[in-house]
Amino acid sequence: MPIFSYRCKECNEITKVMHLIGEDLKDCPACKEENSLTKMLTKPYAQKKRAPTSSKTGDLTKKFIEENRKVLEQQKKEVREKTHDDT
């Protein structure tokens, strides 16, 4: 929902309001004067689209799992060798 700025003709107060594009605020919330607000020009806010990061995160996770799987297999092998050598 966009944020609009209004200036009161009577008290010169600037009010920022969030509402739909087709709506207009007419009465000043500061001085309570009726039909005193004029909509000011405001810069539209455009959010930049971000590149999807899930593939990068997924790739890093897979790499981490594979590396640790190799370490785990090596540790299992060493434990087996120690336990079978002791018996």
C-alpha positions in Angstrom: 0.0 0.0 0.0 1.5 3.4 -1.0 2.2 6.2 1.4 0.9 9.6 0.5 1.9 13.1 1.9 -0.6 15.8 2.4 -0.1 19.5 3.4 -2.8 21.4 5.2 -3.7 24.8 3.7 -4.6 26.1 7.2 -1.9 24.9 9.6 0.8 23.9 7.0 1.2 20.6 8.8 2.4 17.7 6.6 0.7 14.4 7.2 1.8 11.0 5.8 -0.9 8.5 5.3 -1.0 4.9 3.9 -4.1 4.2 1.8 -5.2 2.9 -1.6 -4.4 4.9 -4.7 -8.1 5.8 -5.4 -8.7 7.2 -1.9 -8.1 10.8 -0.8 -7.7 12.4 2.6 -9.6 15.7 2.9 -9.7 16.8 6.5 -6.6 17.7 8.5 -6.0 15.4 11.5 -3.8 18.1 13.2 -6.1 21.1 13.1 -9.4 19.3 12.2 -10.1 21.8 9.4 -12.4 20.3 6.7 -11.3 20.0 3.1 -8.0 21.6 3.8 -5.5 18.9 2.7 -3.7 19.0 -0.6 -2.0 15.9 -1.9 1.8 16.5 -2.4 3.9 14.8 -5.0 5.7 11.8 -3.6 8.4 9.7 -5.0 7.1 6.2 -5.6 8.9 3.3 -3.8 10.0 0.5 -6.1 11.5 -2.5 -4.5 14.4 -4.0 -6.4 14.0 -7.7 -7.3 16.7 -9.8 -5.8 18.3 -12.7 -7.5 17.2 -16.0 -6.1 19.6 -17.2 -3.4 18.1 -20.6 -2.7 20.2 -22.2 -5.4 23.4 -20.8 -4.0 22.4 -21.8 -0.5 21.3 -25.2 -1.7 24.6 -25.8 -3.5 26.6 -24.8 -0.4 24.5 -27.1 1.7 25.0 -30.0 -0.6 28.8 -29.4 -0.7 28.9 -29.2 3.1 27.0 -32.5 3.4 29.2 -34.3 0.9 32.4 -33.1 2.6 31.1 -34.1 6.0 29.9 -37.4 4.7 33.5 -38.2 3.6 34.8 -37.2 7.1 32.2 -39.3 8.8 33.0 -42.3 6.7 36.7 -41.9 7.5 36.0 -41.7 11.2 33.8 -44.8 11.1 36.6 -46.7 9.3 39.1 -45.7 11.9 36.8 -46.7 14.8 36.1 -50.1 13.1 39.9 -50.7 12.7 40.5 -49.8 16.4 37.7 -52.0 17.7 38.6 -55.0 15.5 42.2 -54.7 16.3 41.5 -54.7 20.0 39.6 -58.0 20.0 
